[in-house]
């Protein structure tokens, strides 16, 4: 047998002492990110967006519609009227109570009036918060309606652009035309359900934007159906820079 054969003279492996100052190399095997599986199913979100709104890959937010400030004016007017009436009643009752009873009765009347005013301020603050949490999120694929009915009552609904049937704008009266707000309605096919957004700012502008997105959605679906891969991307110029 040849003495130089590998069976009789195996090559001895070379070992070197690891340097403690050098970083430890990763262990062989699965080098994938442990969060890769989770990230695969996560959908992108924009800052400040409602937690129930998720975006499909390639989906863009075109506009976030908030209610017009005019809608809260009537609530403020009613609260101010209530405070004024309470103050007037307390002012008229204090002299009578002071003359008929004592200072304790007058103090009680003032305390009740102050409590009513504080209660009205708290109710006004809660109502204002509820009012501004109502919004529409319009994307290139869908419309998400967030309806805040009370402080702890919220309903989130979503309508696909594929099911969009009709878009309607109602501006009844002089004030809606003067201040630029109205009622925006979006009707879906199938169950004939409607999304209604009262006190919508610039309703004609947003209605036109929704119709343009719907037409683009249908065009893109036809292109996919017939195998056409032409330019069918929605223009991001139509995205509203200001969230009203």
C-alpha positions in Angstrom: 0.0 0.0 0.0 1.2 3.5 -0.8 2.5 5.1 2.4 1.4 8.5 1.1 -2.2 7.5 0.8 -4.7 9.5 2.8 -5.7 6.4 4.8 -2.2 6.2 6.4 -1.4 9.9 6.5 -4.5 11.9 7.1 -4.2 15.6 7.1 -4.5 16.9 10.6 -7.1 19.8 11.0 -5.7 23.1 12.0 -7.2 24.8 15.1 -6.6 28.4 16.2 -7.3 30.0 19.5 -10.3 32.4 19.1 -9.5 36.1 19.7 -11.8 37.4 22.5 -11.6 40.9 21.0 -13.2 39.8 17.7 -17.0 39.4 17.4 -18.3 35.9 17.5 -19.3 34.8 14.0 -22.9 33.6 13.6 -23.6 30.0 14.0 -24.2 28.0 10.9 -27.7 27.0 10.0 -30.7 29.1 9.6 -29.5 32.7 9.2 -33.0 34.2 8.7 -34.3 37.0 10.7 -36.5 35.6 13.5 -39.0 38.4 12.8 -39.1 37.7 9.1 -42.2 35.4 9.5 -44.0 38.1 11.4 -43.0 40.8 8.9 -44.3 38.7 6.1 -47.9 39.2 7.3 -47.6 42.7 8.6 -49.1 45.5 6.5 -47.6 49.0 6.2 -49.2 51.8 8.2 -48.9 55.5 8.1 -48.2 57.6 11.1 -51.4 58.7 12.9 -53.6 56.3 11.0 -56.4 54.4 12.7 -55.3 51.0 14.0 -58.0 49.2 12.1 -56.8 50.6 8.7 -54.3 48.3 7.0 -52.8 48.8 3.6 -52.3 46.2 0.9 -48.9 46.0 -0.8 -48.8 48.9 -3.2 -51.9 50.6 -1.7 -51.6 54.4 -1.1 -53.5 56.7 1.1 -55.0 59.5 -1.1 -56.9 61.5 1.5 -57.9 61.6 5.1 -61.2 63.5 5.5 -62.1 65.1 8.8 -65.3 66.9 9.5 -65.7 70.6 8.9 -65.4 72.9 12.0 -68.9 74.3 11.3 -70.4 71.2 12.6 -69.2 71.8 16.1 -70.3 75.5 16.1 -73.9 74.6 17.0 -72.7 72.5 19.9 -70.6 75.4 21.2 -73.5 77.8 20.8 -75.8 75.5 22.8 -73.3 75.1 25.5 -72.6 78.9 25.7 -76.4 79.5 25.8 -76.8 77.1 28.6 -74.0 78.8 30.6 -75.5 82.2 30.0 -79.0 81.0 31.1 -77.5 79.4 34.2 -75.5 82.6 35.1 -78.6 84.8 34.7 -80.8 82.5 36.8 -78.1 82.4 39.5 -77.8 86.2 39.4 -81.5 86.7 39.8 -81.9 84.1 42.6 -79.0 85.1 44.8 -80.6 88.5 46.0 -83.9 86.8 46.7 -82.3 83.9 48.6 -80.1 86.4 50.5 -83.1 88.5 51.6 -85.4 85.6 52.4 -83.0 83.2 54.0 -79.3 83.7 54.8 -76.0 83.7 53.1 -75.9 79.9 53.1 -78.8 79.8 50.7 -77.1 82.2 48.4 -73.9 80.2 48.6 -75.8 77.0 47.7 -77.3 78.7 44.6 -73.9 79.9 43.4 -72.4 76.4 44.0 -75.2 74.7 42.0 -74.7 77.2 39.1 -71.0 76.7 39.1 -71.4 72.9 39.1 -73.8 73.2 36.1 -71.2 75.3 34.2 -68.4 72.9 35.0 -70.6 70.0 33.8 -71.4 71.8 30.6 -67.7 72.4 30.0 -66.9 68.7 30.5 -69.7 67.6 28.2 -68.5 70.1 25.6 -64.9 68.7 25.8 -66.1 65.1 25.4 -68.4 66.0 22.5 -65.5 67.9 20.7 -63.2 64.9 21.1 -65.9 62.6 19.7 -66.7 64.9 16.8 -63.1 65.1 15.6 -62.5 61.4 15.7 -65.0 60.8 12.8 -63.1 60.5 9.6 -62.8 58.8 6.2 -59.5 57.3 5.0 -59.6 57.1 1.2 -56.9 54.9 -0.4 -56.3 53.6 -3.9 -58.2 50.4 -3.1 -60.9 51.2 -0.5 -62.7 53.7 1.7 -62.5 53.2 5.5 -65.2 55.0 7.6 -64.5 55.6 11.3 -67.7 56.5 13.1 -67.3 57.7 16.7 -70.8 57.6 18.2 -69.7 58.2 21.8 -66.6 58.4 24.0 -66.5 54.5 24.1 -68.5 53.7 21.0 -66.8 53.4 17.7 -67.6 51.6 14.4 -65.1 51.0 11.6 -66.4 50.0 8.2 -64.6 49.5 4.9 -65.8 49.6 1.3 -63.8 48.3 -1.6 -63.5 50.4 -4.7 -64.7 47.3 -6.6 -68.1 47.6 -4.9 -68.5 51.3 -5.3 -71.8 52.1 -7.0 -72.5 55.8 -6.7 -71.1 59.0 -5.1 -73.5 61.8 -4.0 -73.0 65.3 -2.6 -75.8 67.2 -0.8 -75.4 70.9 0.0 -78.8 72.2 1.2 -79.1 75.9 2.3 -77.0 79.0 2.2 -74.5 78.1 5.0 -73.1 75.0 3.3 -72.3 76.9 0.2 -70.9 79.9 2.1 -68.6 77.8 4.3 -67.8 75.0 1.8 -69.2 71.9 3.5 -71.9 69.3 2.8 -72.9 65.7 3.1 -70.9 63.1 1.1 -72.6 59.8 0.4 -71.0 56.7 -1.1 -73.3 53.9 -2.1 -72.1 50.3 -2.6 -73.4 47.6 -4.8 -75.0 44.4 -3.5 -76.6 45.3 -0.2 -77.2 48.9 -1.3 -75.5 50.2 1.9 -74.3 53.7 2.1 -71.4 55.5 3.8 -72.6 58.9 4.9 -70.2 61.6 6.0 -71.9 64.8 7.3 -70.1 68.2 7.5 -67.6 67.1 4.8 -65.3 69.9 3.8 -65.0 70.5 0.0 -67.4 67.6 -0.7 -67.3 68.1 -4.5 -63.5 67.9 -4.5 -63.5 64.7 -2.5 -66.3 63.2 -4.5 -64.4 63.8 -7.7 -61.3 62.3 -6.2 -63.2 59.1 -5.2 -64.6 58.8 -8.7 -61.2 59.2 -10.2 -59.8 56.4 -8.0 -62.7 54.2 -8.8 -62.2 54.7 -12.6 -58.5 53.9 -12.2 -59.3 50.8 -10.1 -61.6 49.5 -12.8 -59.1 50.3 -15.6 -56.3 48.5 -13.7 -58.5 45.4 -13.2 -59.4 45.3 -16.9 -55.7 45.6 -17.7 -54.9 42.6 -15.5 -57.9 40.6 -16.9 -56.7 41.1 -20.5 -53.1 40.7 -19.8 -52.1 44.3 -20.5 -49.2 45.7 -18.5 -49.3 49.3 -19.5 -49.0 52.4 -17.4 -51.9 52.2 -15.0 -50.6 53.8 -11.8 -52.8 56.3 -9.9 -51.2 59.8 -9.9 -50.0 60.6 -6.4 -50.6 64.3 -7.2 -54.2 63.8 -6.2 -53.3 63.0 -2.7 -54.4 65.7 -0.3 -51.4 67.3 1.5 -53.6 68.7 4.2 -55.7 66.4 6.3 -58.9 68.2 7.0 
